[in-house]
Amino acid sequence: MKRRQGQPTITSFFKKPKAYNLDDAANVDKNFPNNSECNEQSNLSFKVNSGPKTNFRVEGIDEENGDNISHLDSDDNISDPVTSTGFQEIVHSVWQANRFDIGNTNRNSLDDTTKKNVLSTKLLPKEPYKFPTEKSHNKSFQPKWITNDFAWLAYSASEDSVYCKPCWLFFHEGVGKGGHQNPGKLVSVGFRDWKKAKESFKNTWKKNITNQRTEEIAENRAAIEPIIRTILFCAEQELPLRGDHDSGALSLTRPEKKDGKFRALLWFRIESGDKNLEKHVLNSSKNATYMSPFIQNEVIQTCSDIVTEKVIDRISNAECFSLLGDETMDVSGTEQLSLCIRYVDIPDLQAPVLREDFVGFIQINNQSSENLANVILQRCDELNLDMTKCVGPGYDGAANMAGHLSGVQTRIRENYPKARYIHCASHRLNLTLSNVMSVPAIRNCLGVVSQVVNLFRNHSNANKIFQETIQEHAPDSKKKRLLRLCETRFIERHDSIIVFLELFECIVMALEEIAQRTWTISSTASTLHSASQKSEFLVNIVVCEKLFSLTLPLSIFLQNKSSDLVSAVKYTNEVLSSLRQMRETANDTFTEIFQVASKFSANLFDTELQAPRVTSRQKSSANPQTTSNEEHFRVTTFISCIDTLIQNLTDRFIKNEDILSSFQLLLQRYACEKKINELEKLGPYFQDEMPLSAVQAEYKLWCAKISSIDPSTEILKLLEYIL
């Protein structure tokens, strides 16, 4: 979004004009032309003379009309001017008698050179001038206040008072909110309380300037705080900020047309009594409301920068970290790479914490491995990440990411050898289950399930009949709606199948009733009702539930951010052990599955499970020679699925065993000095810090230390013994 000319930014809201430092009043001449420059620029020269009499130390003569620059007559002769800069001439036409006294001078007519002269000159009556004395306190002005202590003061003989020269020169007529506040003494009115003068000069001007700036800052923060909080609220609740009418001044009354949620929430805050926001809306100019879409984006980006900065600070303090990257497509169809950092955070005097922090989306225009590697490294450079600390980055198994010749992992590892690629364990499990789903019998079964779910979820009439059926035949069931089969998250697939089986009786009844209607979906319902009666479907849906029940805990565990490679492989081996045992006892295991499917068939359709008809010439599907219906389904469906699952789990989780076996040496159950030579496999991870011989010596000490501790297999717990 382009900024309109003159539109302020959020940071400009807090910028204020720099306060003039009164203690530097005597040094103002550094920023003004010197006396020689003044002489060159002026046709009117004022010189010190001994003829005219005046009682001001600084004197000049208008050579054209001979006017003395003085306000009070005196018998004293002027010998030389006494000024803070020591110059002998004061050159400019405005230095006339009727403007010399600060008390009766029109400051608006002064130019920069004159202002410089006023600021750089100590304006005092010439000695022995007798300063008037207050009758009540017998106090009078003391010249040393200007000559020694407060060079920023200027004495007005006509008023017997003093002014702050910078304040008097540069103050605005009205200050404060709305411009209705009087600047007060020392600024627009002279100060003459001589009893409290010195104390006031020390404290009052500092206090006034500080208070004014503090009040302005407080007002600005109070005004913009509700705006920022509203933007954050919308972001936290994932609410869109924009609306059809999202421009112009915010109305204090309910708008006729709907604003966006952001402006509606601001209006609601005002209606609820937010006086600070109401005051800001009433008094702010049209180009400084700080509610525009540009400001909204700027606030969100600022919050993002703050969060990212804190995350990067933690990552920078870690000994190492891993990159986690995955390509995704957002709802607009834009290809993007999500980037996360996995690291161990060790807070002060606390146990180590394993963190996975999101650091941003990267828009991808070219999905080549070269471009992906470049954008990842560029983003890490922008975040000031030390890539020499990067170990074990995790990506998906696509060729452009995992390719060993020119994939992203290879290109990054060429520059950073420690960044040894680890295929995401959760992604490997999903690929394994996807291969199981490709078995024709399972694929067809899940296709029927998906169509049934879509029928009830996409058509209100069908869903109404389904809900009425549940209320009548399964009123105690907590499940009231079918779940969609998620294409990527197999946890949701398992939940969907569980709910489907729990409500299967109601599903069949609802499909049968819809099929009898004359609706456009009746033919679809009839087809699905027939498909759900088939023996293949009943057996396969129970087989899916049985196998998914074993992989579900593994899938949940792998998505836990505290899981590590050792635990992942250990858990996978336990699942494989259960699957192999199930395979060895396939006859007994499948008998239980067949009995459940037979009960569905008998209770709902009053039929028995039947093997499909066997043709003499079968090419596209299995056609084994079996002696019973149970044996046929066991061989064609159950054993085929379980063999595919075991094979894929073994293949996909065996790739990193070389790394795993090396890291296992740190665990008590595997630690043994006899395996010390296996540490060579970890060489790329420590060769820059210490030689192999030093690592082997450290390992001997480690084996001795952990021999008496709890045999934990969690890496984080082992860190507690190191710290």
SEBAZA-210077 format. One record per residue (C-alpha): z negated, y negated, x negated. Coordinates in Angstrom, 1 decimal, decimal comma, padded with zeros to 4 digits. Each point is the difference from the previous one (the first is absolute). Layout:
BEGIN
        Z        Y        X
        Z        Y        X
...
END
This chain:
BEGIN
        Z        Y        X
    000,0    000,0    000,0
    001,0   -003,4   -001,4
   -002,6   -002,7   -000,1
    001,0   -003,2    001,8
   -000,1   -003,1   -002,2
   -003,4   -001,6   -000,1
   -001,8    003,1    001,4
   -003,3    000,5   -001,9
   -001,1    003,3   -001,5
   -003,4    001,6    000,6
   -001,2   -001,0   -003,5
    000,8   -003,6    000,6
   -002,5    000,0    002,8
   -002,8    000,1   -002,6
    001,5   -002,5   -002,4
   -001,6   -003,5    000,0
    000,7   -003,1   -002,0
   -001,7    000,1   -003,3
   -003,2   -002,0    000,1
   -000,1   -002,8   -002,5
   -002,6    000,5   -002,7
   -002,0   -003,2   -000,1
   -001,4    000,7   -003,5
    003,5   -000,3   -001,3
    000,6   -003,5    001,3
   -000,1   -001,5   -003,4
    002,8    002,4   -001,2
    002,5   -000,9    002,8
    001,9   -002,1   -002,5
    001,4    003,2   -001,5
    002,2    000,4    003,0
    001,1   -003,7    000,2
    002,2   -002,1   -002,2
   -001,7   -001,7   -002,9
   -000,4   -003,8   -000,5
    003,2   -000,4   -001,9
    001,9    001,8    002,7
   -001,6   -002,3    002,6
    001,1   -003,1   -002,1
    003,6    001,3    000,0
    000,0    000,6    003,7
   -001,7   -003,3    001,1
    001,0   -003,6   -000,2
   -003,5   -001,2    000,6
   -002,5    000,2   -002,8
   -003,7   -000,5    000,3
   -001,7   -000,9   -003,2
   -003,6   -000,6   -001,0
   -000,6   -003,7   -000,5
   -003,0   -002,2   -000,7
    000,9   -002,8    002,3
   -000,7    001,0    003,6
   -003,4    001,2    000,9
   -000,8    003,1    001,9
   -002,7    002,5    000,1
    002,1    003,1    000,0
    000,6    001,9   -003,2
    003,6    000,7    000,7
    002,0   -003,1    000,4
    003,7   -001,0    000,4
    002,0   -003,2    000,6
    003,1   -000,3    002,2
    002,1   -001,9   -002,4
    002,2   -001,5    002,7
   -002,7   -001,5    002,2
   -003,0    000,1   -002,3
   -002,3    001,9    002,3
   -003,2    001,3   -001,5
   -000,7    003,7    000,7
   -003,6   -000,5    001,1
   -002,0   -000,2    003,1
   -003,2   -001,6   -001,1
   -000,4   -003,2   -002,0
   -002,1    000,1   -003,1
   -000,7   -002,1   -003,0
    000,5    002,9   -002,3
    003,1    000,2   -002,1
    001,9    003,2   -000,3
    000,3    001,2   -003,6
    001,8    003,4    000,6
    000,5    002,4    002,7
   -002,1    003,1    000,1
    001,9    002,9    001,4
   -000,2    003,8   -000,2
    003,2    000,1   -001,9
   -000,6   -003,0   -002,2
    003,4   -001,6    000,7
    000,2   -003,8   -000,4
    002,6   -000,6    002,6
    000,2    001,0    003,7
    003,5   -000,3    001,1
    001,2    000,1    003,6
    000,6   -002,5    002,7
   -002,5    001,4    002,5
   -002,9   -000,9   -002,2
   -000,7   -003,3    001,8
   -003,3   -001,6    000,8
    000,2    001,0    003,7
    000,5    003,7   -000,8
   -002,2    000,5   -003,0
   -003,2    000,6    001,9
    000,1    003,5    001,4
   -002,0   -001,1    003,0
    002,7   -002,3    001,4
    003,2    001,6   -001,5
    002,6    001,6    002,1
    000,4    003,4   -001,7
    003,2    000,9    001,8
    002,0   -002,7   -001,8
   -000,9    001,3   -003,5
    002,6    001,9   -002,0
   -000,6    002,8   -002,5
   -000,4   -002,3   -003,0
   -002,5   -002,2    001,7
   -001,9    003,1    001,2
   -000,1    001,1   -003,6
   -001,5   -003,3   -001,1
   -002,6    000,2    002,7
   -001,0    003,5   -001,0
    000,0   -000,6   -003,7
   -001,9   -003,3    000,1
   -003,8   -000,4    000,3
   -000,2   -002,8    002,5
   -003,2   -001,8   -000,7
   -001,0   -003,7    000,2
   -000,3   -001,5   -003,5
   -003,5   -000,3   -001,4
   -002,3   -001,8    000,7
    001,0    000,5    003,6
   -003,0    000,2    002,2
    000,3    002,8    002,5
   -001,5   -000,7    003,5
   -003,3    001,6    000,6
   -001,1    001,7    003,2
   -003,0   -001,7    001,5
   -001,5    003,1    001,5
    000,0    002,2   -003,1
    000,6   -002,6   -002,7
    002,9    002,2   -001,3
    003,4   -001,1   -001,3
    003,1    001,6   -001,4
   -000,2    001,1   -003,6
    003,1   -000,4   -002,2
   -000,8    003,0   -002,1
    000,8    002,2    003,0
    003,6   -000,9   -000,6
    000,0   -000,4   -003,8
   -002,0    003,1   -000,8
   -000,3    002,4    002,9
    002,5   -000,3    002,8
    003,4   -001,4   -001,2
    001,5    000,8    003,3
   -002,0   -002,8    001,7
    001,4   -003,5    000,7
   -002,3   -003,0    000,8
    001,0   -002,5    002,6
   -001,6   -003,4   -000,6
    001,1   -001,3    003,4
   -001,9    002,8    001,8
   -002,7    000,8   -002,6
    001,0    003,7    000,4
    001,7    002,7   -001,9
    002,9    002,3    000,9
    001,4    003,2   -001,4
    003,3   -001,1   -001,5
    002,0    003,2    000,4
   -001,4    000,5    003,5
    000,7   -003,6    001,0
    003,5    000,2   -001,3
    001,1    003,3    001,4
   -002,0    000,7    003,2
    001,7    000,4    003,3
   -001,0   -002,3    002,9
   -001,2    002,9    002,1
   -001,3    003,2   -001,5
   -001,3    003,3    001,5
    001,5    001,9    002,9
    002,2   -002,3    002,1
   -000,5   -002,9   -002,4
   -002,9   -001,6    001,9
   -002,6    000,2   -002,7
   -001,0   -003,2   -002,0
    000,0    000,6   -003,8
   -003,2   -001,9   -000,3
   -001,8   -001,7   -002,9
    001,6   -000,3   -003,4
    003,4    000,5    001,6
    000,7   -002,3    002,9
   -003,3   -001,8   -000,1
   -001,9   -001,2   -003,1
   -003,3    001,6   -001,1
   -002,9   -002,3   -000,7
   -003,2    002,1    000,4
   -001,1   -000,7   -003,5
   -003,4    001,7    000,3
    001,8    003,4    000,5
    003,1   -000,9   -001,9
   -000,2    002,1   -003,1
   -001,1    003,2    001,8
    002,8   -000,6    002,6
    002,6   -000,5   -002,7
   -001,0    003,2   -001,6
    000,0    002,2    003,1
    001,6   -001,7    003,0
    003,6   -000,1   -001,2
    000,0    003,6   -001,2
   -001,7    001,1    003,2
    002,4   -001,9    002,3
    003,1    001,3   -001,7
   -001,3    003,5   -000,2
   -001,2   -000,1    003,6
    003,3   -001,3    001,2
    002,0    002,6   -001,8
   -002,5    002,7    001,1
    000,3   -001,1    003,6
    003,8    000,0   -000,2
    000,1    003,4   -001,5
   -002,5    001,3    002,6
    002,1   -001,5    002,9
    003,2    001,5   -001,4
   -001,6    003,4   -000,4
   -001,5   -000,2    003,5
    003,4   -000,9    001,4
    002,0    002,7   -001,7
   -002,5    002,8    000,1
    000,7    000,9    003,6
    003,7    000,0   -000,7
   -000,4    002,4   -002,9
   -002,4    002,2    001,9
    002,4    000,3    002,9
    002,9    001,0   -002,4
   -002,3    002,6   -001,6
   -001,0    001,3    003,4
    003,6    000,5    001,0
    000,7    001,7   -003,3
   -003,0    002,3    000,3
    000,9    001,0    003,5
    003,7    000,4   -000,8
    001,0   -002,7    002,5
    003,2   -002,0   -000,3
   -000,6   -003,7   -000,6
    003,2   -001,5    001,3
    001,1   -000,7    003,5
    003,0   -001,5    001,9
   -001,7   -003,4   -000,1
   -001,6   -000,2   -003,4
    000,6   -003,7   -001,0
   -001,2   -003,4    000,8
   -003,5   -001,4    000,4
   -002,6    002,4    001,4
   -001,1   -000,9    003,5
   -003,7   -000,2    000,9
    000,9    001,3    003,5
    001,6    003,3    001,0
    003,7   -000,2   -000,8
    002,6    000,5    002,8
    002,0    002,4   -002,2
   -001,6    002,8   -002,0
   -000,6   -000,8   -003,7
   -000,2    002,6   -002,6
   -003,3    001,9   -000,4
   -001,0   -002,2   -002,9
    000,2   -003,2    001,9
   -001,5    001,6    003,1
   -003,0    001,1   -002,0
   -000,4   -003,6   -001,4
    000,1   -001,4    003,5
   -002,6    002,7    001,1
   -002,3   -001,1   -002,9
    000,2   -003,6    001,2
   -000,7    001,0    003,5
   -002,9    002,0   -001,2
   -001,6   -003,0   -001,6
    001,4   -000,2   -003,6
   -000,6   -003,8   -000,5
    001,3    000,0   -003,6
    003,3    001,4    001,0
    000,2   -002,3    003,0
   -000,7   -003,0   -002,2
    002,7    001,1   -002,4
    002,5    000,4    002,8
   -000,7   -003,4    001,4
   -000,1   -002,0   -003,3
    002,5    001,8   -002,3
    003,5   -001,4   -000,4
    003,0    002,0    001,2
    001,0    001,0   -003,5
   -003,5    001,1   -001,1
   -001,2    002,3    002,7
    000,1    003,1   -002,3
    001,1    002,3    002,8
    003,7    000,4   -000,7
    001,5    003,4   -000,8
    000,4   -001,1   -003,6
   -003,8   -000,6   -000,2
   -000,6    003,3    001,7
    002,0    001,8   -002,6
   -001,6   -001,9   -002,8
   -003,5    001,0    001,2
    001,0    003,6    000,3
    001,6   -000,1   -003,5
   -003,1   -001,7   -001,4
   -002,3    002,7    001,4
    002,4    002,6   -001,4
   -000,2   -001,6   -003,4
   -003,8   -000,1    000,0
   -000,3    003,6    001,0
    002,6    001,1   -002,5
   -001,7   -001,9   -002,8
   -003,3    001,7    000,7
    001,7    003,4    000,1
    001,8   -000,7   -003,3
   -003,3   -001,1   -001,6
   -001,5    003,4    000,8
    003,1    001,9   -001,2
    000,0   -002,0   -003,2
   -003,6    001,2   -000,7
    000,9    003,6    000,5
    000,9    002,3   -003,0
    003,1    001,2    001,7
    001,8    000,0    003,4
    002,8    001,8    001,8
    003,0   -001,5    001,9
    000,7    001,4    003,5
    003,4   -000,9    001,4
    001,9    001,1    003,1
    003,2   -001,4    001,6
   -000,3   -000,8    003,7
    002,1   -001,8    002,6
   -001,7   -002,6    002,2
    000,8   -000,7    003,6
    002,7   -002,5   -000,9
    001,9    002,7   -002,0
   -000,9   -001,6   -003,4
   -000,5    002,5   -002,8
   -003,2   -000,7   -001,9
   -002,2    001,6   -002,6
   -003,7    000,1    000,7
   -002,1   -000,2   -003,2
   -003,6    001,1   -000,3
   -002,3    000,3   -003,0
   -002,4    002,8   -000,5
   -002,9   -000,5   -002,5
   -003,7    000,6   -000,6
   -002,1   -003,0    000,6
   -003,4    000,0   -001,8
   -002,2   -002,8    001,5
   -003,0   -001,2   -002,1
   -002,8    002,6    000,0
    001,7    002,0    002,8
    001,8    003,3    000,4
    003,7    000,1   -000,7
    002,2   -000,6    003,1
    003,6    001,3    000,3
    002,2   -002,7    001,7
    003,5   -000,1    001,3
    001,0   -003,6    000,6
    003,2   -001,3    001,5
    001,7   -002,7   -002,1
    003,1   -000,8    002,0
    003,4    000,8    001,5
    003,1   -000,4   -002,1
    003,3   -000,5    001,7
    002,6    002,5   -001,3
    003,7   -001,0    000,1
    001,2    002,7   -002,4
   -001,6    003,5    000,1
    001,3    001,1   -003,4
   -002,6    001,3   -002,4
    000,7   -002,8   -002,5
   -000,6   -002,7    002,6
   -003,1    001,7    001,4
   -001,5    000,3   -003,5
    000,8   -003,6   -000,7
   -001,6   -001,4    003,2
   -003,2    002,1   -000,5
   -000,4   -001,2   -003,6
    000,8   -003,6    001,0
   -002,6    000,1    002,7
   -002,6    001,4   -002,4
    000,8   -002,8   -002,4
   -000,4   -002,6    002,7
   -003,5    001,6    000,7
   -000,8   -000,2   -003,7
   -000,6    003,8   -000,1
   -000,2    001,6   -003,4
    002,5    002,8    000,3
   -001,3    001,7   -003,1
   -003,0    001,0    002,2
    002,3    001,6    002,6
   -000,5    003,8    000,3
    001,2    002,6    002,5
    002,1   -002,2    002,3
    000,8    001,7    003,3
    003,3   -000,2    001,9
    001,8    002,2    002,5
    002,3    002,8   -001,1
    003,4   -001,7    000,6
    002,4    000,2   -002,9
    000,1   -003,8   -000,6
   -003,8    000,0   -000,4
   -000,8    003,4   -001,6
    003,2    000,7   -001,9
   -000,8    001,3   -003,5
    003,2   -001,5   -001,5
    000,3   -003,5    001,5
   -002,6   -000,2    002,8
   -002,5   -002,8    000,4
   -002,7    002,1   -001,6
    002,1    000,7   -003,1
    001,0   -003,7   -000,4
   -003,6   -001,2    000,2
   -001,2    002,8   -002,3
    002,5   -001,0   -002,7
   -001,9   -003,2   -000,5
   -003,5    001,2    001,0
   -000,5    003,7   -001,2
   -003,3    000,3    001,8
    001,6   -000,5    003,4
    000,6    003,7    000,6
    001,4    000,6    003,4
   -002,1    001,8    002,6
    001,7    001,0    003,3
   -002,1   -001,2    002,9
   -002,0    003,0    001,2
    000,0   -001,0    003,7
    003,8   -000,5   -000,2
    000,4    003,5   -001,5
   -002,0    001,5    002,8
    002,2   -001,8    002,6
    003,1    001,3   -001,7
   -001,4    003,5    000,0
   -000,7   -000,1    003,8
    003,4   -001,5    000,6
    001,5    003,1   -001,6
   -002,0    002,2    002,2
    001,2   -002,1    003,0
    003,6    000,8   -001,1
   -000,5    003,6    001,0
    002,3    000,3    003,0
   -002,6    001,5    002,3
   -002,6   -002,7   -000,8
    002,6   -002,8    000,1
    001,1    001,0    003,5
   -003,5    000,3    001,2
   -001,0   -003,4   -001,1
    003,2   -001,4    001,5
   -001,1    001,2    003,4
   -003,5   -001,5   -000,5
    001,5   -003,4   -001,0
    002,2   -000,1    003,1
   -002,9    000,9    002,3
   -002,2   -002,7   -001,5
    002,8   -002,6    000,3
    000,6    000,9    003,7
   -003,5   -000,7    001,0
   -000,5   -003,0   -002,2
    003,3   -001,8    000,8
    000,2    000,5    003,8
   -002,7   -001,4    002,3
    000,6    002,4    002,8
   -000,2    003,1   -002,2
   -003,2   -001,4   -001,6
   -001,5   -000,6    003,4
    000,5    003,6    001,1
   -001,3    001,2   -003,4
   -003,2   -002,1    000,4
   -000,5    001,3    003,5
    000,4    003,6   -001,2
   -002,6   -000,6   -002,7
   -002,4   -001,5    002,5
    000,3    003,0    002,3
    000,1    002,9   -002,4
   -001,7   -001,3   -003,2
   -002,4   -002,8    001,1
   -002,5    000,7   -002,8
    002,7   -000,3   -002,7
   -000,5   -003,0   -002,3
    003,7    000,0   -000,8
    002,0   -001,9    002,5
    003,2   -000,8   -001,8
    002,4    001,8   -002,3
    000,4   -001,2   -003,6
    003,4   -000,6   -001,6
    001,1    002,2   -003,0
   -000,1   -002,4   -002,9
    002,9    000,6   -002,4
   -001,9   -000,8   -003,2
   -003,7    000,5    000,7
   -000,8    003,7    000,5
   -003,6   -000,7    001,0
    001,5   -001,6    003,2
    002,3    003,0    000,4
   -003,0    002,4   -000,1
   -001,9   -002,1    002,6
    003,0   -000,1    002,2
    000,3    003,8    000,0
   -003,7    000,4    000,7
    000,2   -002,4    003,0
    003,2    001,7    001,2
   -001,6    003,5    000,0
   -003,2   -001,3    001,7
    002,1   -001,6    002,9
    002,7    002,7    000,0
   -000,9    001,3    003,4
    000,2   -003,5    001,5
    003,2   -000,7   -001,8
    001,7    003,1    001,5
   -001,2   -000,9    003,5
    001,2   -003,6   -000,3
    003,4    001,0   -001,3
    000,4    002,4    002,9
   -000,8   -002,6    002,6
    002,3   -002,6   -001,6
    002,8    002,5   -000,1
   -000,2    000,4    003,8
    000,4   -003,8    000,5
    003,4   -001,7    000,3
   -000,6   -002,4   -002,9
    002,4   -000,6   -002,8
   -002,5    001,7   -002,4
   -000,4    003,1    002,2
    002,7    001,9   -001,8
   -001,6   -000,8   -003,4
   -003,4    001,1    001,3
    001,6    003,3    001,3
    001,6    000,7   -003,4
   -003,3   -000,7   -001,8
   -001,9    002,2    002,5
    002,4    002,9   -000,8
   -000,3   -000,6   -003,7
   -003,8    000,1    000,1
    000,1    003,4    001,7
    001,8    001,7   -002,8
   -001,9    002,4   -002,2
    001,3   -001,6   -003,2
   -001,4   -003,4    001,0
   -003,4    001,4    000,9
   -000,4    002,0   -003,2
    001,3   -002,7   -002,2
   -002,3   -002,7    001,4
   -003,0    002,1   -000,7
    001,2    000,8   -003,5
    000,4   -003,7   -000,7
   -003,5   -000,7    001,2
   -001,4    002,8   -002,2
    001,8   -001,1   -003,2
   -000,6   -003,7    000,5
   -003,7    000,6    000,5
   -000,1    001,1   -003,7
    002,0   -002,9   -001,4
   -001,7   -002,7    002,1
   -003,2   -000,2   -002,1
    002,1   -000,1   -003,1
    002,1   -002,8    001,4
   -003,1   -002,0    000,9
   -001,5    000,5   -003,4
    003,1   -001,0   -001,9
    000,0   -003,4    001,8
   -003,5   -000,7   -001,1
    000,1   -002,7   -002,7
   -002,9    001,7   -001,9
    002,0    003,3   -000,5
    001,3    000,7   -003,5
    002,5    002,4   -001,5
   -002,6    002,6   -000,9
   -001,4    000,1    003,6
    003,5   -000,1    001,5
    001,1    003,1   -001,9
   -003,3    001,7    000,6
    000,2   -000,6    003,8
    003,7    001,1    000,0
   -000,9    003,2   -001,7
   -002,7    000,7    002,6
    002,6   -000,5    002,8
    002,4    002,3   -001,9
   -002,7    002,6   -000,3
   -000,5    000,0    003,7
    003,7    000,1    000,7
    000,5    003,0   -002,4
   -002,9    001,8    001,7
    001,6   -000,7    003,3
    003,3    001,3   -001,3
   -001,7    003,2   -001,3
   -001,6    000,6    003,4
    003,1   -001,2    002,0
   -000,2    002,8    002,5
   -003,6   -000,7    001,1
    000,5   -003,8   -000,2
    003,2    000,0    002,1
   -001,6    002,3    002,5
   -002,4   -002,8    000,9
    002,9   -002,5    000,2
    002,0    002,4    002,2
   -002,9    000,5    002,4
   -000,4   -003,8    000,5
    003,7   -000,4    000,7
    000,0    003,1    002,4
   -002,9   -001,6    002,0
    002,1   -003,2    000,5
    003,0    002,1    001,1
   -002,0    002,1    002,5
   -002,2   -002,8    001,5
    002,7   -002,6    000,3
    003,2    001,9    000,6
   -001,2    003,5    000,9
    002,2    001,5   -002,7
   -000,3    001,9   -003,2
    001,1   -001,1   -003,4
    003,5    001,4   -000,8
    001,9    000,0   -003,2
    003,5   -001,6    000,4
    003,0    002,2    000,5
    001,3    001,5   -003,2
    003,8   -000,2   -000,4
    002,0    002,4   -002,1
    001,5   -002,8   -002,1
   -002,6   -002,6   -000,9
    000,9   -002,6   -002,7
   -001,9   -003,3    000,5
   -003,6    001,3    000,6
   -002,3    002,9   -000,8
    000,8    003,3    001,6
   -002,6    002,5   -001,5
   -000,5    003,5    001,2
   -003,4    000,0    001,7
   -001,8    002,5    002,3
   -001,9   -002,5    002,2
    000,0   -003,5    001,3
   -003,1   -000,9   -002,1
    001,6    001,3   -003,2
    003,2   -001,9    000,7
   -001,8   -003,4    000,3
   -002,3    000,9   -003,0
    003,0    000,6   -002,3
    002,4   -002,7    001,2
   -002,5   -002,8    000,6
   -003,5    000,4   -001,5
    000,8    001,6   -003,3
    003,0   -002,2   -000,6
   -002,1   -003,2    000,6
   -002,9    001,1   -002,1
    002,2    001,1   -002,9
    001,8   -003,3    000,0
   -003,3   -001,9    000,1
   -001,5    002,0   -002,9
    003,1   -000,4   -002,1
    000,3   -003,7    000,5
   -003,7   -000,8   -000,7
    000,1    002,1   -003,2
    003,2   -001,7   -001,2
   -000,9   -003,6    000,9
   -003,6    000,1   -001,3
    000,6    001,8   -003,3
    002,0   -002,8   -001,7
   -003,0   -001,8   -001,3
   -002,1    003,0   -001,2
    000,6   -000,9   -003,6
   -001,7   -003,4    000,5
   -002,6    001,6    002,3
   -001,0    002,7   -002,5
   -000,6   -002,6   -002,6
   -002,1   -002,2    002,2
   -002,0    003,0    001,2
   -001,4    000,3   -003,5
   -002,3   -002,9    000,9
   -001,6    002,0    002,8
   -003,0    002,2   -000,8
    001,4    003,2    001,3
    003,0   -000,4   -002,2
   -001,5   -001,8   -003,0
    000,0    002,2   -003,1
    000,4   -000,8   -003,7
    002,4    003,0   -000,3
    002,6   -002,0    002,1
   -000,1   -003,0   -002,2
    003,6    000,3   -001,1
    001,1   -000,4    003,6
   -000,9   -003,7   -000,3
    003,3   -000,6   -001,8
    001,7   -000,1    003,4
   -002,0   -003,2    000,8
    001,3   -001,6   -003,2
    002,1   -002,7    001,7
   -003,0   -001,2    001,8
   -002,3   -000,7   -003,0
    002,2   -000,1   -003,1
    000,0   -003,9    000,0
   -003,8   -000,1    000,1
   -001,1    002,7   -002,4
    001,5    002,9   -002,0
   -000,1    003,6    001,3
   -002,7    001,0   -002,5
   -002,3   -002,7    001,5
    000,7    001,2    003,5
   -000,8    003,6   -001,0
   -003,3   -001,1   -001,5
   -000,9   -002,0    003,2
    000,9    003,1    002,0
   -002,5    002,2   -001,9
   -002,8   -002,5    000,8
    001,2   -000,1    003,7
   -000,3    003,8    000,3
   -003,5   -000,2   -001,3
   -001,0   -002,8    002,4
    001,3    001,5    003,2
   -001,3    003,5   -000,6
   -003,2   -000,9    001,8
    001,3   -002,2    002,8
    001,1    000,9    003,6
    003,4    001,8   -000,2
    001,8   -002,6    002,1
    003,7   -000,1    000,3
    000,2   -003,6    001,1
    001,4   -002,3   -002,7
   -002,0   -003,0    001,3
   -003,3    001,8   -000,4
    000,9    000,9   -003,6
    000,5   -003,7   -000,7
   -003,6   -000,6    000,8
   -001,0    002,0   -003,0
    002,3   -002,0   -002,2
   -001,0   -003,5    001,1
END
